[in-house]
Amino acid sequence: MSETITLSLTVNGRGHVLDVPANTVLVDLLRERLQLRGTKPACDQGACGACTVLIDGVPTTSCLTFAFVVDGRSIVTVEGVAVDGLLDRVQRAFHECGVPQCGFCTPGMVMLGKALLDREPQPDAAQVERWLNANICRCSGYQVFRRAFGAAGAGTAGAGDPG
């Protein structure tokens, strides 16, 4: 039988106190306990980036992160990127650029793009390329991701909308 631990964390701006087995990984906590299914488990090795979430603003693969690591911390999942029903500039750019291919990598790419643009509001092509190396797209849609990250950084996605 696994030891149980109590965690206190904030997910998408909402506080939670949860008792979980000590060996729980964050992706399972998010999907199974909190019913936030946008975070996708794929490789379970931290290589593909589909399960990327932001922990205190830092992009992190949730398949390799034990839940106890996030005790007292703030997590943002793809469900928490839009605020009051308004898409974030990265989400708007993805929509306007027609990013979704199969859609499996999209949540992780959105989180990666948000983290990049939060750090560097107008990234150059080299910065976008370095950040894109953190996630794998099975459909090879990297060109459209580059375009969307650029549009979001240039402020041309959803011009006039907040975010």
PyRosetta script that sets phi, psi and omega in degrees:
from pyrosetta import init, pose_from_sequence

init()
pose = pose_from_sequence("MSETITLSLTVNGRGHVLDVPANTVLVDLLRERLQLRGTKPACDQGACGACTVLIDGVPTTSCLTFAFVVDGRSIVTVEGVAVDGLLDRVQRAFHECGVPQCGFCTPGMVMLGKALLDREPQPDAAQVERWLNANICRCSGYQVFRRAFGAAGAGTAGAGDPG")
pose.set_psi(1, 138.9)
pose.set_omega(1, -177.5)
pose.set_phi(2, -85.0)
pose.set_psi(2, 142.2)
pose.set_omega(2, 174.9)
pose.set_phi(3, -65.5)
pose.set_psi(3, 144.3)
pose.set_omega(3, 178.3)
pose.set_phi(4, -105.8)
pose.set_psi(4, 139.6)
pose.set_omega(4, 178.0)
pose.set_phi(5, -123.7)
pose.set_psi(5, 155.4)
pose.set_omega(5, 176.9)
pose.set_phi(6, -105.2)
pose.set_psi(6, 128.7)
pose.set_omega(6, -179.8)
pose.set_phi(7, -116.4)
pose.set_psi(7, 144.6)
pose.set_omega(7, 171.4)
pose.set_phi(8, -122.1)
pose.set_psi(8, 119.9)
pose.set_omega(8, -176.9)
pose.set_phi(9, -149.0)
pose.set_psi(9, 164.3)
pose.set_omega(9, 175.8)
pose.set_phi(10, -114.1)
pose.set_psi(10, 127.5)
pose.set_omega(10, 178.3)
pose.set_phi(11, -124.7)
pose.set_psi(11, 119.8)
pose.set_omega(11, -179.9)
pose.set_phi(12, 53.5)
pose.set_psi(12, 40.0)
pose.set_omega(12, 176.5)
pose.set_phi(13, 82.5)
pose.set_psi(13, 1.5)
pose.set_omega(13, -178.3)
pose.set_phi(14, -115.0)
pose.set_psi(14, 129.8)
pose.set_omega(14, -179.7)
pose.set_phi(15, -76.7)
pose.set_psi(15, 144.9)
pose.set_omega(15, 178.9)
pose.set_phi(16, -139.0)
pose.set_psi(16, 141.7)
pose.set_omega(16, 168.0)
pose.set_phi(17, -122.1)
pose.set_psi(17, 119.1)
pose.set_omega(17, -172.8)
pose.set_phi(18, -132.2)
pose.set_psi(18, 141.6)
pose.set_omega(18, 169.0)
pose.set_phi(19, -98.5)
pose.set_psi(19, 123.0)
pose.set_omega(19, -177.5)
pose.set_phi(20, -137.0)
pose.set_psi(20, 154.3)
pose.set_omega(20, 171.8)
pose.set_phi(21, -58.9)
pose.set_psi(21, 142.9)
pose.set_omega(21, -176.4)
pose.set_phi(22, -59.8)
pose.set_psi(22, -24.6)
pose.set_omega(22, -178.3)
pose.set_phi(23, -93.6)
pose.set_psi(23, 13.0)
pose.set_omega(23, 179.7)
pose.set_phi(24, -69.2)
pose.set_psi(24, 134.2)
pose.set_omega(24, 173.9)
pose.set_phi(25, -95.5)
pose.set_psi(25, 153.8)
pose.set_omega(25, -172.8)
pose.set_phi(26, -58.8)
pose.set_psi(26, -41.5)
pose.set_omega(26, -179.3)
pose.set_phi(27, -58.6)
pose.set_psi(27, -38.6)
pose.set_omega(27, 178.6)
pose.set_phi(28, -71.0)
pose.set_psi(28, -39.7)
pose.set_omega(28, 176.9)
pose.set_phi(29, -59.5)
pose.set_psi(29, -45.8)
pose.set_omega(29, -178.8)
pose.set_phi(30, -65.5)
pose.set_psi(30, -46.6)
pose.set_omega(30, -175.0)
pose.set_phi(31, -76.7)
pose.set_psi(31, -44.4)
pose.set_omega(31, -172.7)
pose.set_phi(32, -89.6)
pose.set_psi(32, -45.9)
pose.set_omega(32, -177.3)
pose.set_phi(33, -81.1)
pose.set_psi(33, -41.3)
pose.set_omega(33, -175.6)
pose.set_phi(34, -101.7)
pose.set_psi(34, -2.1)
pose.set_omega(34, 177.1)
pose.set_phi(35, 58.7)
pose.set_psi(35, 32.8)
pose.set_omega(35, 175.8)
pose.set_phi(36, -98.8)
pose.set_psi(36, 91.6)
pose.set_omega(36, -170.5)
pose.set_phi(37, -88.8)
pose.set_psi(37, 1.2)
pose.set_omega(37, 179.6)
pose.set_phi(38, -69.4)
pose.set_psi(38, -29.3)
pose.set_omega(38, 177.4)
pose.set_phi(39, -75.1)
pose.set_psi(39, 118.8)
pose.set_omega(39, -171.7)
pose.set_phi(40, -101.3)
pose.set_psi(40, 121.8)
pose.set_omega(40, 170.2)
pose.set_phi(41, -79.8)
pose.set_psi(41, 132.6)
pose.set_omega(41, -179.4)
pose.set_phi(42, -132.3)
pose.set_psi(42, -71.5)
pose.set_omega(42, -174.4)
pose.set_phi(43, -90.4)
pose.set_psi(43, -20.5)
pose.set_omega(43, -175.3)
pose.set_phi(44, 55.0)
pose.set_psi(44, 25.2)
pose.set_omega(44, 179.2)
pose.set_phi(45, -132.3)
pose.set_psi(45, 5.3)
pose.set_omega(45, 179.9)
pose.set_phi(46, 72.3)
pose.set_psi(46, 15.2)
pose.set_omega(46, -175.2)
pose.set_phi(47, -96.7)
pose.set_psi(47, -27.8)
pose.set_omega(47, -171.2)
pose.set_phi(48, -95.6)
pose.set_psi(48, -27.2)
pose.set_omega(48, 178.2)
pose.set_phi(49, 84.6)
pose.set_psi(49, -1.3)
pose.set_omega(49, -179.3)
pose.set_phi(50, -61.7)
pose.set_psi(50, -25.7)
pose.set_omega(50, -177.1)
pose.set_phi(51, -97.6)
pose.set_psi(51, 17.0)
pose.set_omega(51, -176.2)
pose.set_phi(52, -64.5)
pose.set_psi(52, 131.8)
pose.set_omega(52, 172.4)
pose.set_phi(53, -131.1)
pose.set_psi(53, 169.0)
pose.set_omega(53, 175.2)
pose.set_phi(54, -103.3)
pose.set_psi(54, 124.8)
pose.set_omega(54, 174.4)
pose.set_phi(55, -110.9)
pose.set_psi(55, 112.9)
pose.set_omega(55, -174.1)
pose.set_phi(56, 49.9)
pose.set_psi(56, 39.4)
pose.set_omega(56, 177.0)
pose.set_phi(57, 85.8)
pose.set_psi(57, -4.8)
pose.set_omega(57, -177.2)
pose.set_phi(58, -99.7)
pose.set_psi(58, 125.3)
pose.set_omega(58, 177.9)
pose.set_phi(59, -65.0)
pose.set_psi(59, 131.0)
pose.set_omega(59, -173.5)
pose.set_phi(60, -142.3)
pose.set_psi(60, 138.3)
pose.set_omega(60, 175.3)
pose.set_phi(61, -78.8)
pose.set_psi(61, 116.8)
pose.set_omega(61, -174.4)
pose.set_phi(62, -76.0)
pose.set_psi(62, -14.4)
pose.set_omega(62, 178.5)
pose.set_phi(63, -73.5)
pose.set_psi(63, -21.6)
pose.set_omega(63, -179.1)
pose.set_phi(64, -105.7)
pose.set_psi(64, 0.9)
pose.set_omega(64, -174.9)
pose.set_phi(65, -103.4)
pose.set_psi(65, 116.2)
pose.set_omega(65, 175.8)
pose.set_phi(66, -68.1)
pose.set_psi(66, 144.8)
pose.set_omega(66, -177.6)
pose.set_phi(67, -59.1)
pose.set_psi(67, -34.7)
pose.set_omega(67, -177.9)
pose.set_phi(68, -61.5)
pose.set_psi(68, -22.2)
pose.set_omega(68, 179.6)
pose.set_phi(69, -67.0)
pose.set_psi(69, -27.5)
pose.set_omega(69, -175.3)
pose.set_phi(70, -94.7)
pose.set_psi(70, 8.0)
pose.set_omega(70, 177.4)
pose.set_phi(71, -58.6)
pose.set_psi(71, 125.2)
pose.set_omega(71, 179.3)
pose.set_phi(72, 80.0)
pose.set_psi(72, 7.3)
pose.set_omega(72, -174.9)
pose.set_phi(73, -111.4)
pose.set_psi(73, 173.4)
pose.set_omega(73, -179.3)
pose.set_phi(74, -112.4)
pose.set_psi(74, 128.5)
pose.set_omega(74, -179.4)
pose.set_phi(75, -118.0)
pose.set_psi(75, 138.7)
pose.set_omega(75, 171.3)
pose.set_phi(76, -120.6)
pose.set_psi(76, 127.6)
pose.set_omega(76, 174.8)
pose.set_phi(77, -105.6)
pose.set_psi(77, 174.8)
pose.set_omega(77, 179.9)
pose.set_phi(78, -59.4)
pose.set_psi(78, -28.2)
pose.set_omega(78, 178.0)
pose.set_phi(79, -69.1)
pose.set_psi(79, -20.6)
pose.set_omega(79, -177.2)
pose.set_phi(80, -99.6)
pose.set_psi(80, 4.0)
pose.set_omega(80, -177.6)
pose.set_phi(81, -75.3)
pose.set_psi(81, -44.5)
pose.set_omega(81, 175.8)
pose.set_phi(82, -70.6)
pose.set_psi(82, 142.7)
pose.set_omega(82, -179.1)
pose.set_phi(83, -120.5)
pose.set_psi(83, 124.9)
pose.set_omega(83, -179.7)
pose.set_phi(84, 52.3)
pose.set_psi(84, 38.6)
pose.set_omega(84, 177.7)
pose.set_phi(85, 80.4)
pose.set_psi(85, -1.2)
pose.set_omega(85, 179.0)
pose.set_phi(86, -96.7)
pose.set_psi(86, 124.5)
pose.set_omega(86, 179.9)
pose.set_phi(87, -64.9)
pose.set_psi(87, 143.7)
pose.set_omega(87, 171.7)
pose.set_phi(88, -67.3)
pose.set_psi(88, 159.1)
pose.set_omega(88, -178.9)
pose.set_phi(89, -59.6)
pose.set_psi(89, -31.6)
pose.set_omega(89, 177.3)
pose.set_phi(90, -68.0)
pose.set_psi(90, -44.5)
pose.set_omega(90, 178.1)
pose.set_phi(91, -62.0)
pose.set_psi(91, -42.8)
pose.set_omega(91, 178.7)
pose.set_phi(92, -61.8)
pose.set_psi(92, -43.7)
pose.set_omega(92, 179.9)
pose.set_phi(93, -63.2)
pose.set_psi(93, -41.0)
pose.set_omega(93, 178.4)
pose.set_phi(94, -61.2)
pose.set_psi(94, -43.2)
pose.set_omega(94, 179.6)
pose.set_phi(95, -64.3)
pose.set_psi(95, -49.4)
pose.set_omega(95, -176.2)
pose.set_phi(96, -68.1)
pose.set_psi(96, -30.5)
pose.set_omega(96, 179.7)
pose.set_phi(97, -88.9)
pose.set_psi(97, -1.8)
pose.set_omega(97, 179.0)
pose.set_phi(98, 68.3)
pose.set_psi(98, 39.1)
pose.set_omega(98, -175.2)
pose.set_phi(99, -62.3)
pose.set_psi(99, -48.4)
pose.set_omega(99, -170.4)
pose.set_phi(100, -54.3)
pose.set_psi(100, 120.9)
pose.set_omega(100, 172.7)
pose.set_phi(101, -98.6)
pose.set_psi(101, -101.0)
pose.set_omega(101, 172.9)
pose.set_phi(102, -78.4)
pose.set_psi(102, -22.4)
pose.set_omega(102, 176.3)
pose.set_phi(103, 88.9)
pose.set_psi(103, -5.1)
pose.set_omega(103, -175.6)
pose.set_phi(104, -66.8)
pose.set_psi(104, -41.0)
pose.set_omega(104, -178.6)
pose.set_phi(105, -85.3)
pose.set_psi(105, -12.2)
pose.set_omega(105, -171.8)
pose.set_phi(106, -54.5)
pose.set_psi(106, -47.2)
pose.set_omega(106, 179.8)
pose.set_phi(107, -58.1)
pose.set_psi(107, -43.7)
pose.set_omega(107, 178.4)
pose.set_phi(108, -65.1)
pose.set_psi(108, -37.9)
pose.set_omega(108, 177.9)
pose.set_phi(109, -67.3)
pose.set_psi(109, -38.9)
pose.set_omega(109, 176.6)
pose.set_phi(110, -60.3)
pose.set_psi(110, -46.3)
pose.set_omega(110, -178.7)
pose.set_phi(111, -64.7)
pose.set_psi(111, -39.2)
pose.set_omega(111, 177.5)
pose.set_phi(112, -63.6)
pose.set_psi(112, -46.0)
pose.set_omega(112, 179.0)
pose.set_phi(113, -62.4)
pose.set_psi(113, -41.2)
pose.set_omega(113, 178.3)
pose.set_phi(114, -62.0)
pose.set_psi(114, -46.1)
pose.set_omega(114, 179.6)
pose.set_phi(115, -61.6)
pose.set_psi(115, -43.8)
pose.set_omega(115, 179.1)
pose.set_phi(116, -60.0)
pose.set_psi(116, -50.2)
pose.set_omega(116, -174.9)
pose.set_phi(117, -72.8)
pose.set_psi(117, -24.8)
pose.set_omega(117, 173.0)
pose.set_phi(118, -67.7)
pose.set_psi(118, -33.2)
pose.set_omega(118, -179.8)
pose.set_phi(119, -85.1)
pose.set_psi(119, -41.0)
pose.set_omega(119, -175.5)
pose.set_phi(120, -134.0)
pose.set_psi(120, 92.7)
pose.set_omega(120, -173.5)
pose.set_phi(121, -58.3)
pose.set_psi(121, -27.1)
pose.set_omega(121, 178.5)
pose.set_phi(122, -131.5)
pose.set_psi(122, 74.0)
pose.set_omega(122, -176.7)
pose.set_phi(123, -68.5)
pose.set_psi(123, 147.8)
pose.set_omega(123, 174.3)
pose.set_phi(124, -86.0)
pose.set_psi(124, 173.8)
pose.set_omega(124, -175.7)
pose.set_phi(125, -59.8)
pose.set_psi(125, -37.3)
pose.set_omega(125, -179.7)
pose.set_phi(126, -66.4)
pose.set_psi(126, -40.4)
pose.set_omega(126, 178.1)
pose.set_phi(127, -64.7)
pose.set_psi(127, -44.9)
pose.set_omega(127, 178.2)
pose.set_phi(128, -58.4)
pose.set_psi(128, -44.9)
pose.set_omega(128, -178.9)
pose.set_phi(129, -61.3)
pose.set_psi(129, -44.2)
pose.set_omega(129, 178.9)
pose.set_phi(130, -61.2)
pose.set_psi(130, -44.1)
pose.set_omega(130, -178.8)
pose.set_phi(131, -68.5)
pose.set_psi(131, -37.7)
pose.set_omega(131, 179.4)
pose.set_phi(132, -63.6)
pose.set_psi(132, -24.1)
pose.set_omega(132, 178.7)
pose.set_phi(133, -64.9)
pose.set_psi(133, -14.5)
pose.set_omega(133, -178.7)
pose.set_phi(134, -79.2)
pose.set_psi(134, -16.7)
pose.set_omega(134, -176.7)
pose.set_phi(135, -126.9)
pose.set_psi(135, 151.6)
pose.set_omega(135, 179.9)
pose.set_phi(136, -111.3)
pose.set_psi(136, 132.1)
pose.set_omega(136, 173.8)
pose.set_phi(137, -110.2)
pose.set_psi(137, 117.7)
pose.set_omega(137, -178.5)
pose.set_phi(138, -67.8)
pose.set_psi(138, -25.3)
pose.set_omega(138, -178.6)
pose.set_phi(139, -87.9)
pose.set_psi(139, -1.7)
pose.set_omega(139, -179.1)
pose.set_phi(140, 59.8)
pose.set_psi(140, 43.0)
pose.set_omega(140, -179.7)
pose.set_phi(141, -89.2)
pose.set_psi(141, 28.5)
pose.set_omega(141, -173.4)
pose.set_phi(142, -62.1)
pose.set_psi(142, -33.9)
pose.set_omega(142, -178.7)
pose.set_phi(143, -63.0)
pose.set_psi(143, -42.4)
pose.set_omega(143, -179.9)
pose.set_phi(144, -71.7)
pose.set_psi(144, -31.6)
pose.set_omega(144, 173.5)
pose.set_phi(145, -64.2)
pose.set_psi(145, -43.5)
pose.set_omega(145, 177.9)
pose.set_phi(146, -57.8)
pose.set_psi(146, -45.9)
pose.set_omega(146, -179.7)
pose.set_phi(147, -62.2)
pose.set_psi(147, -43.4)
pose.set_omega(147, -178.9)
pose.set_phi(148, -67.0)
pose.set_psi(148, -44.2)
pose.set_omega(148, 178.0)
pose.set_phi(149, -60.9)
pose.set_psi(149, -41.8)
pose.set_omega(149, 178.6)
pose.set_phi(150, -64.0)
pose.set_psi(150, -43.2)
pose.set_omega(150, 179.1)
pose.set_phi(151, -63.7)
pose.set_psi(151, -41.9)
pose.set_omega(151, 179.7)
pose.set_phi(152, -66.2)
pose.set_psi(152, -39.8)
pose.set_omega(152, 179.9)
pose.set_phi(153, -71.2)
pose.set_psi(153, -32.9)
pose.set_omega(153, 179.9)
pose.set_phi(154, -80.1)
pose.set_psi(154, -11.2)
pose.set_omega(154, -179.5)
pose.set_phi(155, 79.3)
pose.set_psi(155, 15.8)
pose.set_omega(155, -179.6)
pose.set_phi(156, -90.2)
pose.set_psi(156, -11.4)
pose.set_omega(156, 178.0)
pose.set_phi(157, -80.2)
pose.set_psi(157, 122.0)
pose.set_omega(157, 176.6)
pose.set_phi(158, 59.0)
pose.set_psi(158, 41.0)
pose.set_omega(158, -177.2)
pose.set_phi(159, -49.1)
pose.set_psi(159, 131.8)
pose.set_omega(159, 179.9)
pose.set_phi(160, 96.1)
pose.set_psi(160, -14.1)
pose.set_omega(160, 179.0)
pose.set_phi(161, -86.4)
pose.set_psi(161, 151.7)
pose.set_omega(161, 176.5)
pose.set_phi(162, -67.1)
pose.set_psi(162, 158.2)
pose.set_omega(162, 172.7)
pose.set_phi(163, 120.4)
pose.dump_pdb("model.pdb")
